[in-house]
Amino acid sequence: MPSDAAEKQQRVLPLFEYCALPTKTKFGLRVERDPKLRGLGILGRGRLFSTFRSDHLVEANKLAEVLLGAETFDEFVDLCHQARDFVNEALYVYAVSVAILHRNDCRGVSLPPIQEVFPDKFFPVETIYKAFKVASNHPDKDDEIIVDVEATGNILDPEYNLAYYREDIGINAHHWHWHLVYPSTWNAAVTGKHKDRKGELFYFMHQQMCARYDCERLSNGLPRMIPFHNFHEPLEGYSAHLSSIINGLPYASRPTGMRLHDIHGIGVQDLARWRERILDAINLGFVTDAEGRETILDETHGIDILGDIIESSHESKNPEFYGSLHNWGHVLMANVLDPDGRYQNNPGVMDDSATSLRDPIFYRWHRFIDDMFNKYKTKLPKYTKDDLGFNGVEIESVQVNAHQKNVLTTTFEEETLDLSNSMNFGRKGAVKIRYQHLDHEPFSYEIRVQNNTTKINHGTIRIFIAPVKDELGNIIPIDDLRRLMIELDRFSTTLKPGLNTIARSSRDSSVTISKERKFEQLLKGEGTTEHSSEYCSCGWPDHLLIPKGNDKGIDFHLFVMVTDHLKDLVGQLTDKNICADAVSYCGVKDDLYPDRKAMGFPFDRTIVADTVNEWILPNMSLSTVKIIHSSGQ
């Protein structure tokens, strides 16, 4: 007997099949549209939907709220089918995905991987064309066809060394899903669901992306990135080799030396003006709303308020005054080739959360955004020993267990992705793309903690990693190091009096998601029951948990800290963990963020010390692990 969730899963999946292809109404009849869908269809089909353009998001939000407001699951599915006939293709997928993730009657229902819904956002057009070519030469075969992914550049461009990372399917899918779980237009008054610390999560998740990218650059012998800082500077070039199956046009390339230009309704000067206003607010210590009321940027809520303003989200205190710096920056960068639309080009990949991580300018732009957040953080008082310590508890030793103690190995692994649920090849057998992604050997932590008190304590274990040396081979000072610290895990543990040995697998990380369920698996009903923990697809891919390292091995600091869990605990969590497998980046859906400390603690504030060891307390540990990349030959 299939579960209710499994039944719903089977009804939801067809909503995502062949989304880029024209829909056919049965028997040529047009179904009369529900009045709730009036006013939709403004963007038009065949246009690229942007998750950063406010005009696109207004329509997407309206459709999402209509779908969220459907009184029954049957009405929800019916509205989806009606909307699919006339709403922009990608806008439709976005709004339906937001609704499924947030409807109470869709608990236990998984979204199909976005890379199988729109593979054209993830694979070069040359590869997809090759797949069609090979499929047309084997029309009658039932067996599957596999084609290899094409390269998108060569070593004449130093950034090509990082193509494996920027073009990784998992991190681009993660970015898309994160913006589904935390839509910038989310209105708690309408949806009835509050997004706890949404602005701070926007800051922290993107800050971690910047830290990871710099660690990856150092792994490849490249210097840390130079933040974007000048709205009139010439930009580096980039070509994504992507082409949209919605309209057949390529995503715009960006020749080297082009500059930002005004587009309809938004100018470069607007970005500069918004930046100055936000920096003024940080320096003054408060933001001002439309009525002139001041809100202090305090230690507890300041970063959350700033995150809402910079993105900007529905919670922004004053969107007219502070603008939408982050979002419109993405859009202007995506439109440098054709700012006034005279050539009717598609914008570049920076226009879409599913493609923007491919472009090197994404990381420079977000380092610029992060510099603003960091300026606010430097205004806060430094953490004291009371803030950082845990009386009576000390870490005795930390060890990483892999095939070799305190040595981690990365390599490239092969995987395939099925195109058959998004593109019609006119054959029964599957058509798949074979690609490689970075991966690491499984490893575990062995943490020995001494509880010198006579009572049971509850601790929060926090684990970070960061490179020991910079691109010139110099030891990185601690206040620079803190912005390169990657959070690997955060979890609670019970500490009995005496010595406690804590074992933790890397697969259980609070940052990463478990293996994604593919379209084919969902069609078979695998992993879908009403009692299964819900899978939200929001979280960092496990295969990119640690940086690549190199063939000689790179030394990384492994920082472990235990804090008092009773001081970290927030409220009462729900009985069931709803999408709680990657809480560090995604929180717990429909619940409070499960940690009272600031995200990134203890590295989110200025550290004044000559050496790292000078700053370390007994409840902290700093050891060294080596990361070696093996070519597997």
Backbone torsions as a table, in degrees:
resi	resn	phi	psi	omega
1	MET	NA	116.7	-178.1
2	PRO	-68.9	145.4	178.7
3	SER	-73.3	162.9	177.9
4	ASP	-58.9	-41.5	-180.0
5	ALA	-64.6	-40.7	-179.9
6	ALA	-65.0	-38.8	178.9
7	GLU	-64.5	-44.0	179.0
8	LYS	-65.5	-38.1	178.4
9	GLN	-56.7	-43.3	-178.9
10	GLN	-68.2	-26.8	178.4
11	ARG	-82.6	-24.5	-177.5
12	VAL	-82.3	-37.6	-173.6
13	LEU	-56.2	-41.5	179.3
14	PRO	-61.2	-20.7	178.1
15	LEU	-63.5	-22.2	-174.8
16	PHE	-107.9	-0.5	-178.7
17	GLU	-83.0	137.2	175.3
18	TYR	50.1	44.1	-175.0
19	CYS	-66.3	-25.8	-178.1
20	ALA	-86.4	-8.6	-177.8
21	LEU	-92.1	154.4	178.6
22	PRO	-61.4	142.2	178.5
23	THR	-87.4	150.4	178.7
24	LYS	-117.6	127.8	177.9
25	THR	-85.8	134.3	-176.9
26	LYS	-57.2	135.1	176.0
27	PHE	55.5	20.4	177.9
28	GLY	73.5	6.8	-178.9
29	LEU	-87.1	143.4	174.9
30	ARG	-97.2	128.1	177.9
31	VAL	-79.4	134.4	179.0
32	GLU	-68.2	132.0	-176.0
33	ARG	-78.6	145.1	175.3
34	ASP	-65.3	137.5	179.7
35	PRO	-56.4	-23.7	179.8
36	LYS	-63.4	-22.6	-177.1
37	LEU	-91.0	5.5	177.6
38	ARG	-64.0	144.9	178.7
39	GLY	87.0	-0.7	177.5
40	LEU	-99.3	165.1	-178.5
41	GLY	94.5	13.2	-177.0
42	ILE	-68.4	-44.2	-176.8
43	LEU	-61.5	-35.0	179.1
44	GLY	86.1	148.7	-179.1
45	ARG	-77.3	153.5	179.4
46	GLY	83.9	-0.8	175.3
47	ARG	-99.0	149.7	177.1
48	LEU	-79.0	121.6	178.0
49	PHE	-78.9	134.1	179.2
50	SER	-110.0	130.4	176.0
51	THR	-79.9	4.9	-179.2
52	PHE	-118.7	-13.2	-178.9
53	ARG	-85.6	126.6	-176.5
54	SER	-63.1	-36.3	-179.5
55	ASP	-67.2	-36.8	176.5
56	HIS	-68.9	-41.4	-176.5
57	LEU	-68.6	-29.3	177.6
58	VAL	-61.2	-46.5	179.5
59	GLU	-68.7	-42.3	179.2
60	ALA	-60.7	-40.8	-179.9
61	ASN	-66.5	-38.3	179.4
62	LYS	-62.9	-44.9	178.9
63	LEU	-65.2	-43.0	179.7
64	ALA	-59.9	-41.6	-179.1
65	GLU	-69.2	-33.7	174.4
66	VAL	-63.8	-44.8	-178.8
67	LEU	-68.9	-37.2	176.8
68	LEU	-66.9	-30.4	-177.1
69	GLY	-83.1	-7.3	178.8
70	ALA	-59.1	131.9	-171.5
71	GLU	-73.7	-28.3	-179.8
72	THR	-129.4	163.5	176.7
73	PHE	-63.9	-38.1	178.8
74	ASP	-61.3	-43.6	179.2
75	GLU	-64.9	-39.4	178.5
76	PHE	-58.5	-50.2	-178.9
77	VAL	-63.3	-40.1	179.8
78	ASP	-63.1	-43.6	178.4
79	LEU	-63.2	-38.2	177.9
80	CYS	-61.3	-45.3	-179.6
81	HIS	-63.2	-39.8	179.1
82	GLN	-66.1	-44.6	-176.9
83	ALA	-65.3	-33.1	-176.5
84	ARG	-61.4	-27.2	-177.2
85	ASP	-69.8	-23.4	-172.4
86	PHE	-138.7	-14.8	-178.5
87	VAL	-81.9	150.4	176.6
88	ASN	-49.7	137.8	-170.3
89	GLU	-58.4	-52.7	-176.5
90	ALA	-75.1	-33.2	175.8
91	LEU	-61.3	-41.0	178.5
92	TYR	-60.1	-48.2	-179.1
93	VAL	-61.8	-42.1	179.0
94	TYR	-59.6	-51.5	-175.3
95	ALA	-66.5	-41.5	178.6
96	VAL	-64.5	-39.6	179.4
97	SER	-63.8	-44.8	178.0
98	VAL	-58.9	-42.7	-178.2
99	ALA	-65.5	-45.1	-179.2
100	ILE	-62.3	-39.6	-179.0
101	LEU	-67.0	-21.9	-171.8
102	HIS	-118.4	-6.3	176.5
103	ARG	-77.9	134.1	179.7
104	ASN	-63.3	-32.3	-178.0
105	ASP	-83.7	6.5	174.9
106	CYS	-109.4	14.3	177.2
107	ARG	-63.2	134.1	-177.4
108	GLY	88.7	-7.1	177.9
109	VAL	-93.7	128.6	-178.5
110	SER	-99.2	144.5	171.3
111	LEU	-77.0	141.2	172.5
112	PRO	-68.0	152.6	-178.6
113	PRO	-58.6	132.1	-179.1
114	ILE	-60.3	-29.3	179.6
115	GLN	-69.2	-17.9	174.5
116	GLU	-93.5	-19.6	176.9
117	VAL	-81.1	-45.1	178.5
118	PHE	-128.9	71.3	-178.8
119	PRO	-62.1	-21.2	179.3
120	ASP	-65.7	-16.7	176.2
121	LYS	-83.5	-8.0	-172.1
122	PHE	-124.0	-18.6	-175.8
123	PHE	-126.3	144.0	-179.9
124	PRO	-58.1	147.9	-179.2
125	VAL	-61.7	-32.1	178.5
126	GLU	-60.1	-38.0	-178.9
127	THR	-69.2	-44.0	-178.8
128	ILE	-67.0	-39.0	177.4
129	TYR	-62.7	-41.5	178.9
130	LYS	-62.4	-37.7	179.2
131	ALA	-62.9	-42.8	178.1
132	PHE	-64.8	-39.9	-178.3
133	LYS	-63.6	-48.2	-179.6
134	VAL	-64.9	-40.9	-179.1
135	ALA	-64.1	-38.2	-179.1
136	SER	-68.2	-23.8	177.3
137	ASN	-84.0	-8.1	178.9
138	HIS	-133.6	59.6	-171.9
139	PRO	-68.3	-30.0	-172.0
140	ASP	-98.3	-2.5	-174.6
141	LYS	-78.5	139.6	176.6
142	ASP	-91.1	-18.6	-178.2
143	ASP	-74.9	160.7	-176.0
144	GLU	-77.9	152.6	176.8
145	ILE	-112.1	135.3	178.6
146	ILE	-124.7	128.4	175.0
147	VAL	-119.2	151.0	-178.6
148	ASP	-90.4	145.6	-178.6
149	VAL	-69.2	144.6	179.6
150	GLU	-88.8	151.7	175.5
151	ALA	-74.3	152.9	-178.6
152	THR	-109.1	11.0	179.7
153	GLY	178.3	-163.0	176.4
154	ASN	-151.6	-177.7	-170.9
155	ILE	-74.6	-1.8	171.7
156	LEU	-61.8	-25.4	176.0
157	ASP	-103.2	112.9	-179.2
158	PRO	-54.7	-31.7	-179.3
159	GLU	-65.3	-18.4	-179.8
160	TYR	-62.3	-26.2	177.2
161	ASN	-59.4	-20.6	-179.2
162	LEU	-107.2	10.6	-179.1
163	ALA	-59.2	-37.4	179.7
164	TYR	-57.2	-29.9	-176.2
165	TYR	-88.3	-52.2	-177.0
166	ARG	-63.8	-33.8	-176.4
167	GLU	-95.9	9.2	179.6
168	ASP	-59.4	132.2	-178.0
169	ILE	-61.4	-43.4	-174.3
170	GLY	-63.4	-43.5	-176.6
171	ILE	-74.7	-32.2	176.9
172	ASN	-69.9	-38.3	175.1
173	ALA	-65.5	-38.9	177.3
174	HIS	-58.8	-45.9	-177.9
175	HIS	-62.4	-42.6	176.4
176	TRP	-59.5	-48.6	-176.3
177	HIS	-68.0	-35.1	178.9
178	TRP	-60.8	-41.3	-179.8
179	HIS	-75.1	-13.1	169.9
180	LEU	-78.5	-41.3	-179.4
181	VAL	-72.6	-32.2	179.9
182	TYR	-124.4	68.0	179.7
183	PRO	-63.9	139.6	-178.7
184	SER	-65.4	-23.1	-177.8
185	THR	-92.5	6.2	-174.6
186	TRP	-59.5	123.8	-178.9
187	ASN	-116.5	104.2	-175.9
188	ALA	-62.3	-29.4	-179.5
189	ALA	-64.9	-32.0	-179.5
190	VAL	-88.0	-44.5	-174.5
191	THR	-82.1	-22.0	-178.5
192	GLY	76.5	9.9	-179.3
193	LYS	-128.8	120.0	-178.4
194	HIS	-86.7	137.2	177.2
195	LYS	-97.1	100.8	-174.1
196	ASP	-67.8	128.3	175.6
197	ARG	54.6	38.6	-176.5
198	LYS	-62.1	-42.3	179.5
199	GLY	-65.7	-38.6	179.1
200	GLU	-69.4	-37.0	176.8
201	LEU	-63.5	-38.4	176.5
202	PHE	-58.9	-44.8	177.8
203	TYR	-62.2	-52.1	-169.7
204	PHE	-69.4	-44.4	-177.9
205	MET	-61.7	-42.3	-180.0
206	HIS	-74.3	-32.5	175.1
207	GLN	-61.8	-40.4	178.8
208	GLN	-67.3	-34.6	175.1
209	MET	-60.5	-41.6	178.9
210	CYS	-65.6	-43.8	179.2
211	ALA	-61.2	-44.1	-179.4
212	ARG	-63.9	-40.7	-177.8
213	TYR	-65.9	-41.3	177.8
214	ASP	-65.4	-38.9	176.4
215	CYS	-63.7	-36.1	178.3
216	GLU	-69.2	-37.7	177.4
217	ARG	-63.0	-45.8	178.7
218	LEU	-62.8	-34.0	177.6
219	SER	-64.9	-25.7	-177.4
220	ASN	-105.2	16.8	176.3
221	GLY	72.6	19.8	178.9
222	LEU	-104.7	150.8	177.2
223	PRO	-70.7	158.8	173.9
224	ARG	-60.3	151.7	-173.3
225	MET	-69.6	151.9	173.6
226	ILE	-91.0	122.7	-177.9
227	PRO	-62.1	147.3	167.9
228	PHE	-60.7	137.3	-178.6
229	HIS	-148.3	-8.9	-173.0
230	ASN	-133.1	115.6	-175.6
231	PHE	-68.1	-7.9	-178.7
232	HIS	-114.5	5.1	-177.7
233	GLU	-76.0	149.8	173.6
234	PRO	-67.0	141.0	-176.9
235	LEU	-97.4	151.9	174.1
236	GLU	-69.6	156.7	-178.2
237	GLY	-83.4	162.4	175.2
238	TYR	-163.9	139.7	174.2
239	SER	-131.7	121.4	-173.5
240	ALA	-84.0	-20.5	-174.7
241	HIS	60.1	28.9	175.7
242	LEU	-104.8	147.4	175.6
243	SER	-137.6	137.0	-174.2
244	SER	-81.6	129.5	175.8
245	ILE	-78.5	-8.3	177.2
246	ILE	-71.4	-41.9	-178.3
247	ASN	-128.9	0.5	175.9
248	GLY	79.6	-3.0	-177.9
249	LEU	-93.4	147.4	177.4
250	PRO	-72.9	152.7	167.5
251	TYR	-66.3	135.7	-174.3
252	ALA	-61.8	137.9	170.7
253	SER	-83.3	167.7	177.6
254	ARG	-127.3	102.0	176.7
255	PRO	-61.3	147.2	178.5
256	THR	-58.4	138.4	174.4
257	GLY	96.8	-4.2	179.3
258	MET	-75.6	154.3	-178.9
259	ARG	-120.0	161.3	175.5
260	LEU	-64.8	142.0	175.7
261	HIS	-129.7	157.7	175.2
262	ASP	-62.5	144.7	170.0
263	ILE	-119.3	174.1	-176.2
264	HIS	-57.5	118.4	174.9
265	GLY	91.1	-18.9	-177.7
266	ILE	-137.5	131.5	179.6
267	GLY	-113.9	162.5	176.1
268	VAL	-58.7	-36.3	-179.9
269	GLN	-64.1	-29.6	176.9
270	ASP	-62.3	-43.8	179.4
271	LEU	-60.8	-45.0	-179.4
272	ALA	-63.1	-40.7	-179.3
273	ARG	-65.7	-43.2	179.5
274	TRP	-64.4	-40.9	178.7
275	ARG	-59.2	-46.4	-178.5
276	GLU	-62.4	-39.1	-179.3
277	ARG	-67.5	-39.0	179.0
278	ILE	-68.4	-42.3	178.1
279	LEU	-64.1	-37.5	175.3
280	ASP	-60.3	-44.1	179.7
281	ALA	-61.4	-41.0	178.9
282	ILE	-63.8	-43.5	-179.7
283	ASN	-67.8	-36.0	-179.9
284	LEU	-80.0	-24.0	178.8
285	GLY	88.2	12.8	177.1
286	PHE	-155.6	156.7	172.6
287	VAL	-110.7	156.8	-176.6
288	THR	-117.9	130.7	179.2
289	ASP	-86.9	-178.2	-174.1
290	ALA	-63.9	-23.7	179.1
291	GLU	-92.4	2.9	179.1
292	GLY	87.4	4.3	178.5
293	ARG	-76.6	142.0	-177.2
294	GLU	-100.5	137.2	174.6
295	THR	-118.3	120.2	-177.5
296	ILE	-69.4	136.4	174.4
297	LEU	-86.0	79.0	-174.3
298	ASP	-81.8	179.0	-176.7
299	GLU	-64.6	-33.5	-173.4
300	THR	-83.5	-46.9	-171.1
301	HIS	-111.8	-7.4	-173.6
302	GLY	-57.7	-44.6	-177.3
303	ILE	-67.2	-34.1	178.7
304	ASP	-67.1	-43.5	178.4
305	ILE	-62.6	-44.2	179.5
306	LEU	-64.0	-41.8	179.2
307	GLY	-59.2	-42.1	178.7
308	ASP	-64.8	-35.0	-178.7
309	ILE	-75.5	-44.0	-174.2
310	ILE	-71.0	-34.0	-175.6
311	GLU	-60.9	-49.9	-12.6
312	SER	-95.6	152.1	-178.4
313	SER	-110.7	178.6	-179.6
314	HIS	-58.5	-27.7	-177.4
315	GLU	-81.7	0.3	-179.9
316	SER	-54.5	134.4	-176.9
317	LYS	-67.0	-27.2	-176.0
318	ASN	-159.3	75.6	-174.7
319	PRO	-63.2	-29.6	179.1
320	GLU	-65.8	-38.1	-175.1
321	PHE	-86.5	-47.0	-175.8
322	TYR	-89.5	-12.1	173.2
323	GLY	70.0	-154.7	-178.5
324	SER	-137.7	69.8	-170.6
325	LEU	-60.4	-51.1	-176.2
326	HIS	-62.1	-52.0	-173.9
327	ASN	-64.6	-47.7	-176.9
328	TRP	-72.2	-25.4	173.0
329	GLY	-60.5	-44.1	175.8
330	HIS	-56.9	-46.8	-174.0
331	VAL	-67.5	-44.4	179.9
332	LEU	-63.2	-39.3	177.9
333	MET	-65.7	-33.1	-179.6
334	ALA	-74.1	-16.9	-173.8
335	ASN	-114.6	22.1	-178.6
336	VAL	-65.2	-28.8	-176.2
337	LEU	-75.7	-33.0	-175.2
338	ASP	-143.8	65.1	-170.5
339	PRO	-62.5	-33.5	-178.8
340	ASP	-98.9	4.3	174.4
341	GLY	75.9	16.1	-174.9
342	ARG	-68.7	-24.2	-178.5
343	TYR	-100.4	1.5	177.4
344	GLN	55.6	38.1	177.9
345	ASN	-81.8	157.5	164.3
346	ASN	-68.8	149.9	171.3
347	PRO	-70.1	175.0	176.6
348	GLY	-80.5	-179.6	-172.8
349	VAL	-68.9	-17.9	179.9
350	MET	-66.1	-10.1	-177.1
351	ASP	-77.9	-11.9	-168.6
352	ASP	-135.6	133.4	-178.6
353	SER	-66.9	-18.1	178.3
354	ALA	-84.1	-11.5	-175.6
355	THR	-126.4	-15.8	-168.1
356	SER	-66.4	-27.5	-179.1
357	LEU	-67.5	-12.9	179.5
358	ARG	-70.8	-27.2	-172.1
359	ASP	-89.4	126.7	179.1
360	PRO	-56.5	-27.6	-178.1
361	ILE	-67.6	-22.5	177.4
362	PHE	-55.5	-45.2	-174.5
363	TYR	-74.0	-36.7	176.8
364	ARG	-67.5	-38.4	177.7
365	TRP	-64.6	-42.4	-178.0
366	HIS	-76.4	-24.9	172.1
367	ARG	-68.8	-36.5	174.5
368	PHE	-62.1	-45.4	177.4
369	ILE	-62.3	-42.8	-178.7
370	ASP	-66.7	-31.6	176.5
371	ASP	-60.9	-33.8	178.1
372	MET	-68.9	-44.6	177.0
373	PHE	-61.5	-40.4	-178.3
374	ASN	-65.7	-34.0	177.0
375	LYS	-60.7	-41.3	175.7
376	TYR	-63.9	-43.8	-177.5
377	LYS	-62.0	-33.6	179.8
378	THR	-69.3	-17.2	177.7
379	LYS	-79.1	-16.1	-177.2
380	LEU	-83.2	151.7	177.7
381	PRO	-63.1	145.8	179.0
382	LYS	-67.2	150.6	177.7
383	TYR	-65.9	136.2	177.8
384	THR	-90.4	171.9	177.0
385	LYS	-62.8	-31.2	176.3
386	ASP	-66.7	-38.0	177.9
387	ASP	-65.8	-36.2	-171.4
388	LEU	-94.9	-25.8	-171.4
389	GLY	-82.3	172.0	176.5
390	PHE	-146.3	95.5	-173.6
391	ASN	-54.6	129.8	174.9
392	GLY	83.0	-2.0	-178.4
393	VAL	-120.9	129.8	177.4
394	GLU	-140.5	148.8	177.8
395	ILE	-89.1	123.7	-177.5
396	GLU	-86.0	-42.6	179.3
397	SER	-161.4	156.5	174.7
398	VAL	-133.7	135.6	178.5
399	GLN	-137.7	140.9	174.0
400	VAL	-103.4	124.8	-178.4
401	ASN	-104.8	116.5	173.5
402	ALA	-137.1	-155.1	179.2
403	HIS	-66.1	-20.9	173.9
404	GLN	-136.3	135.5	-175.8
405	LYS	-60.0	130.4	177.5
406	ASN	58.7	23.3	173.8
407	VAL	-129.3	126.8	179.6
408	LEU	-113.9	140.6	-178.7
409	THR	-116.1	132.9	173.8
410	THR	-112.1	156.2	179.0
411	THR	-155.9	175.5	175.8
412	PHE	-102.4	135.0	179.9
413	GLU	-116.9	152.5	178.9
414	GLU	-94.2	147.0	175.4
415	GLU	-149.7	161.9	177.5
416	THR	-124.7	155.3	176.3
417	LEU	-132.2	133.2	-176.4
418	ASP	-85.9	126.9	178.1
419	LEU	-91.8	-6.4	-165.7
420	SER	-71.2	-15.2	-180.0
421	ASN	-92.7	-3.5	179.9
422	SER	-120.5	-24.8	-176.9
423	MET	-127.3	141.1	-177.9
424	ASN	-95.6	108.1	-178.8
425	PHE	-94.3	-2.3	178.3
426	GLY	69.1	29.6	-179.9
427	ARG	-146.8	160.7	-177.4
428	LYS	-80.6	-40.3	-177.0
429	GLY	-68.0	150.6	-179.4
430	ALA	-69.6	150.0	173.6
431	VAL	-117.2	120.0	-172.4
432	LYS	-125.3	153.0	173.4
433	ILE	-106.3	133.3	177.1
434	ARG	-102.1	129.8	-178.7
435	TYR	-141.4	168.1	178.8
436	GLN	-113.3	150.2	172.4
437	HIS	-141.4	153.1	176.4
438	LEU	-64.4	145.1	176.4
439	ASP	-148.7	169.4	-180.0
440	HIS	-133.8	155.6	176.0
441	GLU	-67.6	149.3	175.2
442	PRO	-62.3	143.7	177.0
443	PHE	-146.9	168.6	179.1
444	SER	-140.5	158.0	176.4
445	TYR	-101.6	141.8	171.0
446	GLU	-121.7	108.4	-173.5
447	ILE	-114.7	121.3	179.5
448	ARG	-103.1	116.2	-175.5
449	VAL	-118.5	130.0	179.1
450	GLN	-98.7	120.3	174.3
451	ASN	-100.0	104.3	-175.6
452	ASN	-85.9	4.0	178.2
453	THR	-91.5	175.6	-179.2
454	THR	-98.5	6.0	-178.2
455	LYS	-123.2	163.1	175.3
456	ILE	-72.2	130.1	174.7
457	ASN	-111.5	155.6	175.3
458	HIS	-114.4	125.3	-175.9
459	GLY	-117.7	156.5	169.7
460	THR	-109.5	120.6	178.0
461	ILE	-91.4	128.1	179.2
462	ARG	-121.4	126.1	-175.9
463	ILE	-123.3	128.8	179.9
464	PHE	-131.4	159.5	175.0
465	ILE	-137.0	145.1	178.8
466	ALA	-158.0	149.6	-178.8
467	PRO	-66.9	145.8	179.4
468	VAL	-76.8	-39.9	-174.1
469	LYS	-121.1	154.8	177.9
470	ASP	-86.6	-170.4	-176.5
471	GLU	-66.6	-18.4	179.7
472	LEU	-98.4	2.8	179.4
473	GLY	85.7	10.2	178.8
474	ASN	-89.1	147.0	174.8
475	ILE	-63.6	130.6	-177.4
476	ILE	-79.3	124.3	178.3
477	PRO	-59.5	151.4	-171.2
478	ILE	-62.0	-35.4	-177.5
479	ASP	-74.6	-21.8	171.0
480	ASP	-82.6	-35.7	-178.2
481	LEU	-61.1	-36.5	-174.3
482	ARG	-61.0	-28.8	-179.8
483	ARG	-84.3	-2.9	174.4
484	LEU	-105.6	-0.8	-177.7
485	MET	-71.8	121.0	177.9
486	ILE	-98.6	125.4	175.9
487	GLU	-75.2	122.8	179.4
488	LEU	-97.3	-29.3	-176.1
489	ASP	-168.1	155.7	174.3
490	ARG	-154.3	121.5	-176.8
491	PHE	-154.2	161.5	-179.7
492	SER	-98.4	154.4	-179.1
493	THR	-150.5	157.4	177.3
494	THR	-99.1	132.1	-177.7
495	LEU	-114.6	106.1	177.1
496	LYS	-77.5	158.9	175.8
497	PRO	-57.2	137.8	-178.1
498	GLY	98.7	-156.0	-175.2
499	LEU	-86.6	132.1	177.9
500	ASN	-120.5	128.3	175.3
501	THR	-106.6	117.6	-175.3
502	ILE	-108.2	124.1	176.3
503	ALA	-109.0	137.1	-177.6
504	ARG	-146.7	126.6	179.5
505	SER	-81.8	145.7	176.3
506	SER	-62.5	-26.1	-179.5
507	ARG	-67.5	-18.4	-178.6
508	ASP	-93.4	12.4	-176.0
509	SER	-52.6	142.0	177.6
510	SER	-78.2	-1.7	-178.3
511	VAL	-98.3	-31.8	-169.1
512	THR	-103.8	160.9	175.6
513	ILE	-102.1	156.7	175.3
514	SER	-71.3	174.8	-176.3
515	LYS	-57.9	133.0	-178.0
516	GLU	-72.2	140.5	177.3
517	ARG	-83.6	125.0	-177.7
518	LYS	-79.5	163.9	179.4
519	PHE	-52.2	-47.5	-177.8
520	GLU	-59.6	-41.0	179.9
521	GLN	-68.3	-39.3	179.5
522	LEU	-66.7	-37.4	177.8
523	LEU	-62.4	-32.5	178.8
524	LYS	-83.1	-4.1	178.8
525	GLY	81.6	15.5	-178.2
526	GLU	-69.5	131.1	172.9
527	GLY	73.7	13.1	-179.0
528	THR	-115.2	106.0	170.7
529	THR	-140.4	159.9	-177.9
530	GLU	-67.7	-15.7	179.9
531	HIS	-99.1	-6.8	-178.4
532	SER	-72.8	148.6	176.1
533	SER	-67.7	136.6	-172.4
534	GLU	-70.0	143.1	-179.3
535	TYR	-108.6	118.2	-173.8
536	CYS	-103.2	-7.7	-177.8
537	SER	65.0	7.7	179.7
538	CYS	-97.8	116.2	-179.7
539	GLY	155.2	158.8	-178.7
540	TRP	-72.1	140.3	178.4
541	PRO	-65.3	135.9	-177.3
542	ASP	-59.4	-32.4	-175.7
543	HIS	-68.5	-14.6	177.6
544	LEU	-113.0	27.4	-179.5
545	LEU	-61.5	-41.4	-178.8
546	ILE	-116.3	155.4	178.1
547	PRO	-63.6	166.1	-174.7
548	LYS	-68.7	-37.6	-170.7
549	GLY	71.3	-166.1	174.2
550	ASN	-141.4	-178.9	-173.2
551	ASP	-68.7	-22.8	177.6
552	LYS	-87.4	-21.2	-177.1
553	GLY	99.4	134.5	178.1
554	ILE	-119.3	134.5	178.6
555	ASP	-80.8	132.8	176.4
556	PHE	-124.9	142.5	169.8
557	HIS	-70.4	134.1	168.4
558	LEU	-110.9	113.2	-177.2
559	PHE	-107.2	127.2	177.1
560	VAL	-126.9	137.0	-178.0
561	MET	-139.0	142.3	172.7
562	VAL	-117.1	127.6	178.3
563	THR	-118.1	167.3	-177.6
564	ASP	-74.1	110.9	-175.6
565	HIS	-63.6	-30.8	179.7
566	LEU	-66.1	-28.1	175.9
567	LYS	-82.9	-22.7	-179.4
568	ASP	-86.5	-23.7	-172.0
569	LEU	-63.0	139.5	179.2
570	VAL	-120.4	115.1	173.3
571	GLY	51.7	-153.4	179.7
572	GLN	-116.1	119.0	179.6
573	LEU	-74.3	157.2	178.3
574	THR	-66.3	159.4	-178.5
575	ASP	-65.0	-41.9	-178.1
576	LYS	-98.5	136.4	175.9
577	ASN	-80.4	104.5	-179.6
578	ILE	-95.7	110.2	-178.7
579	CYS	53.0	54.3	-176.7
580	ALA	-114.5	25.5	-177.4
581	ASP	-91.0	-7.4	177.8
582	ALA	-138.8	58.0	-170.3
583	VAL	-65.6	-28.4	-176.3
584	SER	-58.6	-44.6	-177.9
585	TYR	-96.4	-23.2	-168.9
586	CYS	-120.6	-6.7	-177.5
587	GLY	66.7	-168.2	175.1
588	VAL	-110.0	125.2	-173.3
589	LYS	-59.6	133.6	177.8
590	ASP	60.5	28.0	180.0
591	ASP	-147.1	175.6	179.8
592	LEU	-73.2	147.5	174.6
593	TYR	-63.3	126.7	-166.1
594	PRO	-82.8	44.2	178.0
595	ASP	-161.1	123.7	-178.6
596	ARG	-73.8	-25.6	-178.3
597	LYS	-66.5	157.9	174.2
598	ALA	-62.7	144.4	177.7
599	MET	-65.4	133.0	-176.0
600	GLY	91.2	-4.9	177.9
601	PHE	-52.4	136.4	6.5
602	PRO	-98.2	17.4	-173.7
603	PHE	-100.9	10.5	-177.3
604	ASP	-86.0	-8.8	179.4
605	ARG	-122.5	161.2	-179.9
606	THR	-54.4	137.1	176.4
607	ILE	-117.7	123.8	178.3
608	VAL	-108.2	108.0	178.4
609	ALA	-165.9	149.5	179.2
610	ASP	-74.0	-35.2	179.2
611	THR	-136.8	162.7	177.7
612	VAL	-63.5	-42.6	-176.5
613	ASN	-63.0	-28.0	178.8
614	GLU	-66.4	-28.2	-175.8
615	TRP	-89.2	-21.8	-174.2
616	ILE	-65.3	137.1	176.0
617	LEU	-109.5	168.1	-176.9
618	PRO	-57.8	-29.8	-179.4
619	ASN	-85.4	14.4	177.2
620	MET	-123.5	158.6	175.5
621	SER	-140.8	137.5	175.2
622	LEU	-127.3	115.0	178.2
623	SER	-128.6	179.6	-177.8
624	THR	-120.2	132.6	171.5
625	VAL	-120.4	150.0	178.1
626	LYS	-107.2	133.9	176.4
627	ILE	-111.1	119.5	-178.6
628	ILE	-112.8	132.4	175.3
629	HIS	-97.8	126.4	179.5
630	SER	-108.0	128.9	179.7
631	SER	-73.6	-14.0	176.2
632	GLY	76.3	9.2	-179.1
633	GLN	-79.3	NA	NA
